[in-house]
Amino acid sequence: MGAAPLTTDSIGKALRALREASGLTGDAVARRASMSAGKLSKIENGRTLPTVQDVDLILSALDVSDDVKEQFLATARAEATEATAWRLLRRMGPWKHQNTIKAIESSTALLRLFQGQLIPGLLQTPEYATAVFSLPPALPEETRARTVAARLERQATLYEDGRSFHFVICEHVLRWLVCEPAVMATQLDRVVSLSRLPNVSIGVVPLTGRMPDFPMTCFSIHDDRLVIVETFHSEITTREPRDIQTYVETFERFAAVALHGDDMRACVESIRDEFLPQQERG
């Protein structure tokens, strides 16, 4: 399949042809791709232009070979960088977006994540996650509960064989009171605990060190094939190799100056103690 211009009609027909050739039903592929059957139907019938994420998830659900996937995704590389406004994700249901991220993470062997705003979602406690989704624009209570539950379900991937997770977090993130001090203390205990998993590396960029770059935004690198960047107004996805390399190099610069291992845990525990009442310290 050549790298023809991506259109709503052609990409949908091609995906439908692949599905029919596989012998799978639309419902089965939709479940595997963590999307509704209605959305898949709209994509296949040319009523909705899929994002690059959508295309990748559908192809993964069809279990096509890497060569076929690469050829098929060539049509999407002309639009390798795309932005989806948070207001649209909110309108569709933010828990559904958590399921999409879960599907992406499930096909990622090496996840590298840089955070200068919040504790990474894969490391969050239920109470911290609830506080995050209570920040403006706060989600309605039922929606918030579903979104928090979906985020917590993603954390099961931390315990799966064959996956590695490298987190780099700026120290100020550990100090920002997005919730009550007691909740922050529990959250930092969680970070320390997860850092002891054999497949998890957590680095903290100290405030006292020389900064290697500006922590302009947070981002995650999924193997060497995909980067997801979060801004105030949207989530940006890129598969452009040169852009991916830029984020890999940025991550490595921050990781090089971060505290790891026992030094990192001592730093986090010291900050945690600042959130505890005096009688609980020690």
N, C-alpha and C positions, 0 to 999 in steps of 0.2 A: 504494500500500500504506500503510495507516494506521499510526499509532504504537500498535499493540496491545501489551498486556503481553507481555514476552519470556518464552517458555516453551521448554523443551527440545524439545517436539514441534513447535510451530508454526514456530520459526526453522529447524529442520531441513527440514521439508517445503517451506518457502519457498525455501530455498537449492537444494534438489533440483529444484524446479520451474524455477528460473532456469537451472540447469545443463542440464536436459533441453531447455529451449527454445533454448539456445545450440547444441545439437547436439554438445557436447563430452562425452567419456567422463569417468568419475570419475578414472581414472588420469591423464588429461591435466590436469585441473583440480588434482588433488593435487600433481602435479609443479610446476605453475606457482605454486602457493600454498606450496611448500616444506613440505608435510606429507605424511604417509603416506596411501596410499589407504584403509587401514583406519580411520584417524582421520576422514577425510572421510565414509566410509560410516557410521560411528557418529553423526556430526553429522547427516547427511541422514536417518537412520532414527530420530532422536530419542533415541539412547542416550547421547549426550554433549552437554551444553550448550556451545556454542562461546563462546570469549571474544570481546570486541570486535575484538581483533587477528585472530582466526581469520576472523570475518565479513568484515573489510576485505580480508584476503588472498584469500579466496575470491571476493569481488566483483571484485577487481582481476584475478584469474586469468580471470574470465568476461568481462572487458573491457566491463563495463556503463558506461553514460554516467554523468557526474557527478551528473546529476539523479536518475537511478534509484538510484545508490548512496546519495545523501543521503536519499531517501525510505525506502530499505530499512533504512539504519542508524538511522532514527528509532526503530525498535522497540528498539534497543540502548541508546539514550541514557538510558533510565531507570536503567540500570546502567553509566553512563558511566565510573565509576571502579571498577577491579577490581584485586585483588592476587593474585599467584600466588606461593606460598611457594617459596623456593629448593630446599627438600628435594624438592618435587614435580618441579621442573625437573631436578634431579639424578637423580631416579629415572627420568625419561623419557629421559634422555640429554642432557647439557649441550651436546653438539655440535649436537643438533637445535635447541636454543634459539638457538645462534649462527646457524643457517640461517634461523630465523624473523626474527631481527634483520636479517639480510642482505636478506631479502625486503622488510622495511619500509624499510630504507635505500635499496633500489633504486627505490622509488617516491617518494623524498624529493628535492625540488629544493634546498631549503635546510635544512641540519642545523645546529642550534646546540646545543652540548654543553658543560656545566659540570662540572668535575671537581675535587673536593676530597679524593679518596681515592687515585686511581691515574692513571697515564698512560692516556689514552683508548685503548680497544681498537683503533681505526682507526689509531693512531700507534705501536702496540707492536711491538717487535722479537720474533722467535721466542723468544729467550732470556728476555726480560722476561715475555712471555705465559706461558711455561712456569713461571717462578717464581711468577707470580700464581696459577696453577691448582695450584700445589704448597702454597699456604697452607692452613691448616686450614679446613674438612675437606678434606684433600688428595685429589685424584682418583686412582684407580688408573692405573698407567702408560699402559696402552693407551687408556683413556678420555681421559686428559689429552692424549695425542698427537693424538687425533681432534678434541678440542675446540680445541686450539691451531691445528691445520690449518684448521678451519672459521673461526676468528677471523681468521686471516691471509688467507683467501679473501675476506673482507669488504672488505679494503683496496683491492681492485681498483676499487671505486667512486670512490676519490679521483682516479682518472685519467680518469673518464668526462666527456664533454662535458655541459654543461647542469646541473651540480651545483655547489653552493657549500657550504663547510664552515667554520664559525666555532667554534673551540675556545677556552675560557677555563679555565685551569688554575691552581690555587693554588701558590705557590712551594714550600710545604712538601712537596707531592707529588713535586717534582723531587729532594728531598733524602732522602726516606724510603728506607731500604735494604731493599727487599723482595727483593733479590738481591745478588750480589757487586758490589763497587765497579766492577770492569771492565765488568760487564754494564750497570750504571747509566750509565757513561760512554758506552758505545755507544748506549744508548737515548736519551740526551740529544742525541747527534749526529744520531740519526734525527729527533727533534723539530725540530732546526734545519733539516735538509735538507728535510723536508716543508713547513716554513713558507714555503719559496721557491716552492711550487707556486702558479700564478696564481689558483686557485680555493680556496685554503686560507688561512685567517687563524687565527693562534694568538696568544692573549694570555696573559700570566702575571701573576697578581695578586701584587705584591711583599709580602714580610713587613714591610717598613718603612713601607708606606703605611697610611692610615686605611681600615679595613674598612667597606664600605658595607652589609654585612649579615652574618649568620652562615652559613657554608658548611655547612649542616646535612646535606646529602646531595648526591649527584650526580644529574644529570638530562639528558635529551636532548629537544630540541624539533624535531619533524618538520613542516616548513612551519608552518602555524598550525592543524593538525588533530589533533595527537597529541603527548602528553608521556609519556615513560617515566622513572620515578623508581626508584632503587635504594635499599632500606633493608637493614638487617642480616638481616631475616627474609624479605623478599619483594621482588618487582618489581611496581611499581604503574603501571598505565596509566590515563590519563584523556583523554577527548575533550571534557570539559565546557569550553565557551568561556571561562568566567570563571576556571577553574583554569589553563587554558593561558595566559591573559593574565597571571596572577600569575607564572608561570614566565618568560614573556617579559620582564616588568619586572625580575624578579630577575636574569636573565641580563644585561640591559642595564646594571644597576647595577654588577655585577662587571666587565663589559667596559669600562665607562667609566674604571675606575681601573687597568686592566691595562696592562702594557707590551706594545707591539706593534712589529713591524718590527725595525729594527736594535737598538733598545733591548732588545727581548725576546730577540733572539739573543745579545746581549752578556751578558745575565743568565744565560741557559741555559748558554752556553759557560763562564762563570765557575764555575758550579756543577759542570759536567762536569769542569773542571780539578781541582777538589777531590777527585774520585774517582780521578784518574790518579796513578801513581807520580811522584815528584819529577822523575825524568829525562825523563818524557814530556810534561811541561808546557812551555808556552812558545809 
